[in-house]
Amino acid sequence: MFGDMMSQMQQQQEALQAKLSAMRITETTDGIAVTVSGTREVINVKIDEAIISDGDAEQVEDLLVIALNRALAKAAEVEQTEAQSLMSGMMPGGMPDMSSLFGK
């Protein structure tokens, strides 16, 4: 019984990771768009040509950092929500809600 439960938990964790890997989260900040996966991997960075033509490299760098941090924060939120959903679905009836153990 315990082995079956552990196997099921592992399968669900693998399914969660696959789902998160397939997700795309894009954050745009003043002409810079950053796309990350739900597993917080940077997928794409797009910079508007108008920003580049201004020639202010420091501004572009600052905006890029802001966009990356916002996109990664959103990905972390999505991952937390999905993990909590997975855990709540695994709790047998009558068990207390343990979602607070996972960061909320």
N, CA, C and O of each residue as an XYZ file, in Angstrom:
416
protein
N       0.819     -1.187      0.000
C       0.000      0.000      0.000
C       0.872      1.264      0.000
O       0.663      2.172     -0.805
N       1.847      1.309      0.910
C       2.727      2.482      0.988
C       3.534      2.632     -0.295
O       3.739      3.748     -0.773
N       3.994      1.513     -0.856
C       4.751      1.551     -2.108
C       3.918      2.081     -3.251
O       4.413      2.839     -4.085
N       2.652      1.687     -3.298
C       1.743      2.186     -4.340
C       1.539      3.690     -4.207
O       1.509      4.415     -5.202
N       1.397      4.152     -2.952
C       1.196      5.572     -2.720
C       2.431      6.367     -3.132
O       2.314      7.433     -3.738
N       3.601      5.855     -2.808
C       4.836      6.535     -3.193
C       4.995      6.561     -4.711
O       5.423      7.565     -5.281
N       4.652      5.464     -5.353
C       4.723      5.399     -6.811
C       3.760      6.405     -7.441
O       4.102      7.081     -8.411
N       2.556      6.496     -6.880
C       1.569      7.458     -7.381
C       2.056      8.886     -7.181
O       1.901      9.730     -8.063
N       2.646      9.155     -6.019
C       3.169     10.499     -5.747
C       4.281     10.848     -6.733
O       4.343     11.975     -7.224
N       5.151      9.895     -7.022
C       6.236     10.147     -7.967
C       5.679     10.425     -9.362
O       6.147     11.330    -10.052
N       4.684      9.649     -9.772
C       4.070      9.862    -11.082
C       3.416     11.233    -11.158
O       3.524     11.918    -12.175
N       2.742     11.637    -10.096
C       2.092     12.935    -10.090
C       3.117     14.063    -10.094
O       2.900     15.092    -10.734
N       4.226     13.883     -9.392
C       5.299     14.880     -9.395
C       5.898     15.015    -10.793
O       6.170     16.124    -11.253
N       6.100     13.887    -11.463
C       6.632     13.917    -12.826
C       5.652     14.603    -13.774
O       6.060     15.368    -14.648
N       4.358     14.329    -13.600
C       3.339     14.977    -14.430
C       3.323     16.481    -14.174
O       3.174     17.268    -15.109
N       3.475     16.884    -12.911
C       3.519     18.298    -12.568
C       4.718     18.967    -13.244
O       4.576     20.046    -13.821
N       5.882     18.347    -13.181
C       7.074     18.921    -13.803
C       6.898     19.049    -15.317
O       7.319     20.044    -15.909
N       6.280     18.051    -15.942
C       6.029     18.120    -17.383
C       5.063     19.262    -17.706
O       5.260     19.994    -18.675
N       4.022     19.406    -16.892
C       3.051     20.483    -17.094
C       3.716     21.845    -16.945
O       3.499     22.737    -17.765
N       4.528     22.010    -15.897
C       5.215     23.276    -15.674
C       6.213     23.571    -16.788
O       6.347     24.720    -17.208
N       6.905     22.562    -17.262
C       7.875     22.757    -18.352
C       7.205     23.249    -19.626
O       7.796     24.007    -20.395
N       5.971     22.814    -19.844
C       5.245     23.203    -21.057
C       4.621     24.596    -20.955
O       4.287     25.201    -21.974
N       4.463     25.104    -19.741
C       3.855     26.429    -19.557
C       4.807     27.523    -20.022
O       6.026     27.404    -19.901
N       4.220     28.596    -20.559
C       4.999     29.772    -20.958
C       4.413     30.989    -20.269
O       3.211     31.242    -20.345
N       5.266     31.737    -19.599
C       4.864     32.937    -18.862
C       5.684     34.087    -19.422
O       6.914     34.041    -19.409
N       5.009     35.114    -19.913
C       5.699     36.255    -20.513
C       5.419     37.498    -19.697
O       4.283     37.768    -19.308
N       6.468     38.241    -19.447
C       6.366     39.515    -18.739
C       7.012     40.569    -19.622
O       8.138     40.395    -20.087
N       6.292     41.666    -19.851
C       6.806     42.753    -20.677
C       6.976     43.998    -19.814
O       6.066     44.398    -19.088
N       8.154     44.599    -19.908
C       8.459     45.816    -19.160
C       9.079     46.825    -20.114
O      10.210     46.642    -20.564
N       8.351     47.881    -20.424
C       8.857     48.986    -21.241
C       9.615     48.531    -22.486
O      10.725     48.995    -22.746
N       9.019     47.633    -23.246
C       9.612     47.227    -24.520
C      10.511     46.008    -24.459
O      11.075     45.614    -25.480
N      10.658     45.406    -23.303
C      11.433     44.174    -23.179
C      10.484     43.077    -22.723
O       9.842     43.194    -21.679
N      10.400     42.012    -23.512
C       9.535     40.888    -23.182
C      10.406     39.674    -22.860
O      11.306     39.312    -23.619
N      10.117     39.064    -21.726
C      10.845     37.883    -21.287
C       9.840     36.753    -21.138
O       8.793     36.924    -20.512
N      10.159     35.597    -21.714
C       9.309     34.423    -21.595
C      10.082     33.351    -20.837
O      11.223     33.033    -21.171
N       9.436     32.797    -19.807
C      10.026     31.716    -19.025
C       9.040     30.551    -18.976
O       7.846     30.713    -19.228
N       9.565     29.380    -18.647
C       8.701     28.220    -18.447
C       8.219     28.215    -17.005
O       8.701     28.986    -16.176
N       7.270     27.345    -16.717
C       6.784     27.192    -15.354
C       7.847     26.628    -14.420
O       7.706     26.697    -13.199
N       8.911     26.070    -14.995
C      10.026     25.570    -14.182
C      11.133     26.612    -14.065
O      12.246     26.307    -13.634
N      10.813     27.848    -14.454
C      11.695     29.014    -14.319
C      12.933     28.957    -15.209
O      14.013     29.400    -14.819
N      12.763     28.418    -16.386
C      13.820     28.429    -17.395
C      13.517     29.564    -18.362
O      12.396     29.672    -18.858
N      14.509     30.414    -18.635
C      14.310     31.509    -19.581
C      14.225     30.899    -20.986
O      15.128     30.188    -21.427
N      13.126     31.195    -21.670
C      12.877     30.637    -22.999
C      13.226     31.647    -24.089
O      13.814     31.289    -25.110
N      12.859     32.919    -23.867
C      13.053     33.922    -24.903
C      13.153     35.318    -24.282
O      12.541     35.610    -23.255
N      13.941     36.163    -24.937
C      14.033     37.578    -24.583
C      13.879     38.364    -25.873
O      14.585     38.117    -26.851
N      12.949     39.313    -25.869
C      12.738     40.154    -27.050
C      12.850     41.614    -26.616
O      12.194     42.056    -25.672
N      13.699     42.349    -27.333
C      13.920     43.760    -27.013
C      13.449     44.607    -28.183
O      13.877     44.401    -29.319
N      12.568     45.558    -27.907
C      12.046     46.460    -28.925
C      13.201     47.273    -29.520
O      14.052     47.785    -28.792
N      13.218     47.382    -30.825
C      14.297     48.101    -31.516
C      14.398     49.563    -31.090
O      15.482     50.146    -31.129
N      13.289     50.152    -30.689
C      13.314     51.558    -30.263
C      14.201     51.732    -29.032
O      14.883     52.748    -28.893
N      14.191     50.764    -28.162
C      15.039     50.846    -26.971
C      16.512     50.735    -27.354
O      17.361     51.442    -26.812
N      16.795     49.856    -28.277
C      18.184     49.655    -28.707
C      18.713     50.894    -29.420
O      19.862     51.291    -29.226
N      17.860     51.502    -30.248
C      18.315     52.671    -31.012
C      18.590     53.883    -30.121
O      19.320     54.793    -30.514
N      18.001     53.895    -28.914
C      18.287     54.983    -27.975
C      19.737     54.944    -27.506
O      20.295     55.968    -27.112
N      20.346     53.760    -27.549
C      21.756     53.635    -27.208
C      22.076     53.673    -25.735
O      23.243     53.799    -25.364
N      21.067     53.568    -24.877
C      21.303     53.599    -23.438
C      21.369     52.161    -22.922
O      20.361     51.596    -22.498
N      22.549     51.589    -22.965
C      22.737     50.190    -22.574
C      22.351     49.960    -21.112
O      21.786     48.918    -20.778
N      22.647     50.906    -20.256
C      22.328     50.741    -18.834
C      20.819     50.636    -18.627
O      20.360     49.835    -17.813
N      20.045     51.439    -19.356
C      18.590     51.376    -19.243
C      18.079     50.011    -19.712
O      17.215     49.414    -19.070
N      18.614     49.524    -20.828
C      18.202     48.218    -21.347
C      18.522     47.127    -20.323
O      17.703     46.241    -20.078
N      19.690     47.194    -19.740
C      20.079     46.198    -18.736
C      19.143     46.238    -17.534
O      18.723     45.190    -17.044
N      18.815     47.425    -17.057
C      17.913     47.568    -15.911
C      16.524     47.017    -16.222
O      15.939     46.299    -15.412
N      16.001     47.359    -17.400
C      14.677     46.869    -17.792
C      14.678     45.352    -17.963
O      13.698     44.684    -17.637
N      15.764     44.824    -18.467
C      15.878     43.378    -18.645
C      15.861     42.671    -17.294
O      15.190     41.651    -17.139
N      16.578     43.192    -16.335
C      16.590     42.602    -14.995
C      15.185     42.649    -14.384
O      14.730     41.671    -13.791
N      14.508     43.777    -14.529
C      13.148     43.910    -13.985
C      12.208     42.891    -14.631
O      11.463     42.199    -13.936
N      12.246     42.801    -15.961
C      11.362     41.872    -16.670
C      11.667     40.424    -16.290
O      10.750     39.629    -16.085
N      12.943     40.084    -16.198
C      13.316     38.721    -15.806
C      12.820     38.394    -14.400
O      12.236     37.333    -14.177
N      13.047     39.293    -13.464
C      12.614     39.043    -12.096
C      11.101     38.910    -11.990
O      10.606     38.063    -11.247
N      10.366     39.729    -12.718
C       8.896     39.641    -12.693
C       8.420     38.323    -13.293
O       7.526     37.676    -12.747
N       9.014     37.926    -14.412
C       8.621     36.666    -15.058
C       8.942     35.473    -14.167
O       8.133     34.553    -14.051
N      10.106     35.479    -13.542
C      10.486     34.381    -12.654
C       9.603     34.333    -11.411
O       9.285     33.250    -10.919
N       9.211     35.486    -10.906
C       8.307     35.522     -9.753
C       6.943     34.947    -10.114
O       6.353     34.202     -9.332
N       6.440     35.295    -11.308
C       5.161     34.736    -11.754
C       5.268     33.224    -11.911
O       4.349     32.494    -11.540
N       6.386     32.752    -12.461
C       6.585     31.313    -12.631
C       6.608     30.609    -11.276
O       6.059     29.517    -11.134
N       7.237     31.228    -10.288
C       7.272     30.647     -8.942
C       5.870     30.557     -8.353
O       5.530     29.567     -7.705
N       5.056     31.584     -8.577
C       3.673     31.570     -8.090
C       2.877     30.452     -8.745
O       2.127     29.741     -8.076
N       3.043     30.298    -10.062
C       2.340     29.243    -10.791
C       2.774     27.873    -10.270
O       1.943     26.989    -10.062
N       4.075     27.706    -10.062
C       4.579     26.431     -9.561
C       3.997     26.127     -8.178
O       3.600     24.993     -7.913
N       3.944     27.117     -7.306
C       3.407     26.923     -5.958
C       1.927     26.554     -6.020
O       1.481     25.648     -5.316
N       1.172     27.250     -6.854
C      -0.253     26.964     -6.987
C      -0.489     25.548     -7.503
O      -1.345     24.826     -6.991
N       0.271     25.163     -8.512
C       0.123     23.821     -9.083
C       0.521     22.746     -8.067
O      -0.140     21.711     -7.979
N       1.582     22.976     -7.307
C       2.022     22.002     -6.309
C       0.985     21.867     -5.195
O       0.713     20.761     -4.729
N       0.408     22.990     -4.769
C      -0.626     22.942     -3.731
C      -1.851     22.194     -4.227
O      -2.471     21.431     -3.486
N      -2.191     22.420     -5.481
C      -3.332     21.723     -6.071
C      -3.071     20.216     -6.105
O      -3.955     19.416     -5.799
N      -1.861     19.846     -6.477
C      -1.483     18.434     -6.520
C      -1.570     17.823     -5.127
O      -2.124     16.737     -4.958
N      -1.026     18.513     -4.132
C      -1.020     17.982     -2.767
C      -2.429     17.875     -2.202
O      -2.747     16.891     -1.534
N      -3.275     18.858     -2.454
C      -4.634     18.791     -1.920
C      -5.417     17.662     -2.569
O      -6.301     17.075     -1.944
N      -5.099     17.359     -3.809
C      -5.759     16.248     -4.497
C      -5.301     14.893     -3.996
O      -5.983     13.889     -4.202
N      -4.148     14.857     -3.339
C      -3.608     13.591     -2.844
C      -4.056     13.278     -1.425
O      -3.951     12.132     -0.989
N      -4.558     14.283     -0.688
C      -4.958     14.064      0.703
C      -6.239     13.244      0.758
O      -7.246     13.611      0.151
N      -6.199     12.135      1.486
C      -7.418     11.336      1.630
C      -8.481     12.114      2.405
O      -8.156     13.024      3.168
N      -9.735     11.761      2.210
C     -10.825     12.428      2.918
C     -10.621     12.380      4.418
O     -10.192     11.362      4.961
N     -10.927     13.473      5.083
C     -10.798     13.527      6.525
C      -9.438     13.976      7.016
O      -9.271     14.239      8.207
N      -8.456     14.070      6.122
C      -7.126     14.525      6.514
C      -7.145     16.044      6.590
O      -7.837     16.685      5.799
N      -6.406     16.636      7.520
C      -6.378     18.091      7.613
C      -5.677     18.711      6.414
O      -4.848     18.069      5.770
N      -6.009     19.951      6.122
C      -5.368     20.682      5.034
C      -3.943     21.018      5.442
O      -3.725     21.702      6.442
N      -2.971     20.540      4.672
C      -1.558     20.771      4.998
C      -0.888     21.717      4.010
O       0.338     21.757      3.917
N      -1.692     22.476      3.274
C      -1.120     23.355      2.267
C      -0.196     24.394      2.879
O       0.701     24.892      2.199
N      -0.394     24.732      4.152
C       0.461     25.732      4.786
C       1.892     25.231      4.932
O       2.809     26.027      5.134
N       2.088     23.945      4.833
C       3.447     23.393      4.911
C       4.255     23.698      3.652
O       5.480     23.575      3.654
N       3.581     24.091      2.589
C       4.235     24.270      1.302
C       4.313     25.730      0.891
O       4.200     26.053     -0.292
N       4.503     26.597      1.847
C       4.802     27.975      1.533
C       3.651     28.948      1.575
O       3.833     30.100      1.181
N       2.516     28.570      2.013
C       1.416     29.538      2.060
C       0.915     29.726      3.435
O      -0.011     30.508      3.653
